[in-house]
């Protein structure tokens, strides 16, 4: 919130939240010196460098030339201290919406080996300006959830373990998180809740979710609200033990959401 982009500072603050096993970041840029406060640093690489013992998985939604022969990339990042099996990079729908600013969006999915078994962790950042694009992206996320369930039920083909056809688990157990760019009353949030449970509501029934956006930035007069969710599949609902929002840090214009599982 001081207008200075500093991935090393973000890494320090993220680790101070309790050395999380899995970190999900949105709005991670590489070679984007045109972004306010940025010097064009490779943010995914810098963040990973401050998480020793973690694997890094980056998915860019925006991938454009920089005018000098290089590429500018912008997307999401998962850092995991848990073993990671398959990684998927899902391009989300981007239907034309004339006269509305927008950009391509991506959902990054990593199958991590949790203490109780494999879990699919997906992080995303949905469209802000275009309701029709955001709606299409929500439906695609729901389709991916159905796809995971069918993969878990499918009988794998007996291919050689060394072949590219080797079967890796694609579990129905899933965590979906990120900046969804919509307040809790948005009908599209209700659509997501048809496929997942809201981790905050599981941990804090009848307690209002603290705001995660515009907490320390009141420039346009919009009151704070929350649009950063952590959703879990029904088969993980009983494992949610604690959910907190760090309302104090000003390291970002969004507040961190921390979820613990038993």
C-alpha positions in Angstrom: 0.0 0.0 0.0 3.0 2.3 0.0 3.2 2.1 -3.8 6.3 0.0 -3.8 6.4 -3.4 -5.3 8.7 -5.7 -3.3 8.3 -9.5 -3.8 10.9 -10.1 -1.0 8.8 -8.2 1.5 5.7 -10.1 0.4 7.6 -13.4 0.9 8.7 -12.4 4.4 5.1 -11.4 5.4 3.6 -14.6 3.9 6.1 -16.8 5.8 5.4 -14.9 9.0 1.7 -15.9 8.7 2.8 -19.4 10.0 5.1 -21.0 7.5 2.2 -22.2 5.4 2.6 -25.5 3.6 1.0 -24.1 0.4 0.9 -20.4 -0.7 -1.3 -19.1 -3.4 -0.4 -15.8 -5.0 -2.3 -13.8 -7.6 -1.2 -10.9 -9.8 2.4 -12.2 -10.2 4.3 -10.4 -13.0 7.4 -11.0 -15.0 9.1 -8.3 -17.0 6.2 -5.9 -16.6 8.0 -2.6 -15.9 4.9 -0.8 -17.1 2.9 -1.8 -14.0 2.8 0.9 -11.3 5.5 0.4 -8.7 7.3 -2.4 -10.6 10.8 -2.4 -12.1 10.0 -5.4 -14.3 11.3 -7.9 -11.8 10.7 -11.6 -12.2 8.4 -11.8 -9.3 7.7 -15.6 -9.4 11.4 -16.3 -9.3 12.0 -13.8 -6.5 9.2 -15.2 -4.4 10.4 -18.7 -4.9 13.9 -17.7 -3.8 12.6 -16.7 -0.4 10.8 -20.1 0.1 13.6 -22.6 0.6 12.3 -26.2 0.4 9.2 -25.2 -1.7 8.4 -26.1 -5.3 7.2 -23.3 -7.5 4.4 -23.5 -10.1 3.5 -20.5 -12.2 0.7 -20.0 -14.8 0.6 -16.9 -16.9 -2.7 -15.6 -18.2 -1.2 -12.6 -20.0 1.8 -13.4 -22.2 2.7 -10.6 -24.6 5.8 -9.1 -26.2 7.7 -6.4 -24.4 8.9 -4.7 -27.6 12.5 -5.7 -27.3 12.3 -9.4 -28.1 11.3 -10.5 -24.6 7.9 -11.5 -23.1 5.8 -9.9 -20.4 3.8 -12.4 -18.3 1.2 -12.0 -15.6 -0.6 -14.7 -13.7 -0.8 -16.9 -10.6 1.7 -18.8 -8.5 1.6 -21.7 -6.2 4.4 -22.4 -3.8 4.2 -25.8 -2.0 6.3 -27.5 0.7 4.1 -30.5 0.3 4.9 -32.9 -2.6 3.3 -31.9 -5.8 2.1 -34.4 -8.3 0.3 -33.2 -11.4 0.1 -29.5 -12.3 -2.6 -28.1 -14.6 -2.9 -24.7 -16.2 -6.4 -24.0 -17.2 -7.1 -21.1 -19.5 -10.5 -19.6 -18.5 -13.1 -18.4 -20.9 -12.6 -14.9 -22.3 -15.7 -14.1 -24.3 -15.7 -10.8 -26.1 -17.3 -8.0 -24.2 -17.2 -4.8 -26.3 -16.1 -1.6 -24.6 -15.1 -3.3 -21.3 -11.5 -3.5 -20.1 -10.5 -7.1 -19.5 -7.6 -9.5 -19.7 -7.2 -13.3 -20.2 -7.5 -15.3 -17.0 -6.1 -18.6 -15.8 -6.7 -21.2 -13.1 -3.6 -22.9 -11.8 -4.2 -26.3 -10.3 -1.6 -28.4 -8.3 -2.3 -31.8 -6.9 -0.5 -31.8 -3.5 0.1 -34.7 -1.2 -1.6 -33.7 2.1 -1.1 -35.8 5.2 -4.5 -37.5 4.6 -4.1 -38.0 0.8 -4.0 -36.1 -2.5 -5.8 -32.8 -2.7 -6.3 -30.5 -5.7 -5.4 -26.9 -4.9 -6.5 -24.3 -7.5 -5.8 -20.6 -7.4 -7.3 -18.1 -9.7 -8.1 -14.4 -10.3 -11.4 -13.8 -12.1 -12.3 -10.8 -14.3 -13.1 -7.6 -12.5 -14.9 -5.4 -15.0 -16.9 -7.8 -17.2 -19.7 -9.7 -15.5 -20.3 -11.9 -18.6 -16.7 -13.0 -18.6 -16.6 -13.6 -14.9 -19.8 -15.7 -15.2 -18.2 -17.8 -18.0 -15.1 -18.3 -15.8 -17.2 -19.4 -12.8 -19.0 -22.0 -15.0 -15.6 -23.3 -16.2 -14.4 -23.7 -12.6 -17.5 -25.8 -11.9 -16.9 -27.9 -15.0 -13.4 -28.6 -13.8 -14.8 -29.8 -10.5 -17.0 -32.3 -12.3 -14.0 -33.4 -14.4 -12.0 -34.1 -11.2 -14.8 -36.2 -9.7 -15.0 -38.3 -12.9 -11.2 -38.7 -13.0 -11.2 -40.0 -9.5 -13.9 -42.6 -10.4 -12.3 -43.6 -13.6 -10.4 -46.9 -13.9 -6.8 -46.0 -15.0 -5.3 -47.6 -18.0 -2.5 -50.0 -17.2 0.3 -48.1 -18.9 4.0 -48.4 -18.2 5.0 -46.3 -15.2 7.7 -44.6 -17.3 5.4 -43.6 -20.1 3.6 -40.2 -20.5 0.4 -42.1 -20.0 1.3 -43.0 -16.4 -1.8 -42.5 -14.2 -1.4 -39.8 -11.6 -4.2 -39.2 -9.1 -6.7 -36.4 -10.0 -8.6 -36.3 -6.7 -12.1 -35.0 -6.1 -11.0 -33.5 -2.9 -10.3 -29.9 -3.8 -9.5 -26.4 -2.5 -10.4 -23.4 -4.7 -9.0 -20.0 -3.7 -8.1 -16.6 -5.1 -9.4 -13.2 -5.9 -12.9 -13.7 -7.3 -13.6 -10.0 -7.8 -17.2 -10.3 -6.5 -18.8 -9.6 -3.1 -20.6 -12.4 -1.2 -24.0 -11.3 -2.4 -23.1 -11.7 -6.0 -25.2 -14.6 -7.6 -22.0 -16.0 -9.1 -20.8 -16.7 -5.5 -23.9 -18.7 -5.0 -23.0 -20.7 -8.1 -19.6 -21.6 -6.7 -21.3 -22.6 -3.4 -23.2 -25.2 -5.4 -19.9 -27.0 -5.9 -17.9 -26.1 -2.8 -18.3 -25.0 0.8 -17.0 -21.7 2.0 -14.1 -22.4 4.5 -14.9 -19.3 6.5 -18.6 -20.3 7.0 -17.4 -23.8 8.1 -15.1 -22.4 10.7 -17.2 -19.4 11.8 -20.9 -20.2 11.3 -23.1 -17.1 11.8 -20.1 -14.8 11.9 -19.6 -12.2 9.1 -16.5 -12.7 7.0 -14.1 -9.8 7.6 -13.4 -7.6 4.5 -10.3 -8.5 2.5 -10.4 -5.7 -0.1 -10.2 -1.9 0.3 -9.4 -2.2 4.0 -6.5 0.2 3.8 -7.4 2.0 0.6 -10.5 4.2 0.6 -9.6 6.4 -2.5 -12.8 5.9 -4.4 -15.1 5.8 -1.3 -16.1 2.2 -1.8 -16.6 0.5 1.6 -14.4 -2.5 2.3 -15.8 -5.9 1.4 -14.5 -9.4 0.9 -13.9 -11.0 -2.5 -11.0 -13.4 -1.6 -12.5 -16.8 -0.9 -11.2 -20.2 0.1 -13.7 -22.9 -1.0 -13.4 -26.6 -0.1 -15.1 -29.7 -1.4 -17.6 -31.4 0.8 -15.2 -34.2 1.6 -12.8 -31.7 3.1 -15.4 -29.7 5.1 -14.8 -31.6 8.3 -11.1 -31.0 8.1 -11.3 -27.2 8.2 -10.1 -26.2 11.7 -9.3 -22.5 11.6 -9.7 -19.6 9.1 -8.3 -16.2 9.8 -7.9 -12.9 7.9 -4.9 -10.7 8.6 -6.6 -7.3 8.6 -3.5 -5.4 9.7 -0.9 -5.9 7.0 -0.6 -3.3 4.3 1.6 -5.4 2.1 -1.1 -5.6 -0.5 -4.4 -4.0 -1.4 -6.0 -7.4 -0.4 -5.7 -9.0 3.0 -4.3 -12.5 3.4 -6.7 -15.4 4.1 -5.2 -18.3 6.1 -6.8 -21.7 6.4 -5.7 -24.5 8.6 -6.8 -28.2 8.1 -6.9 -30.9 10.7 
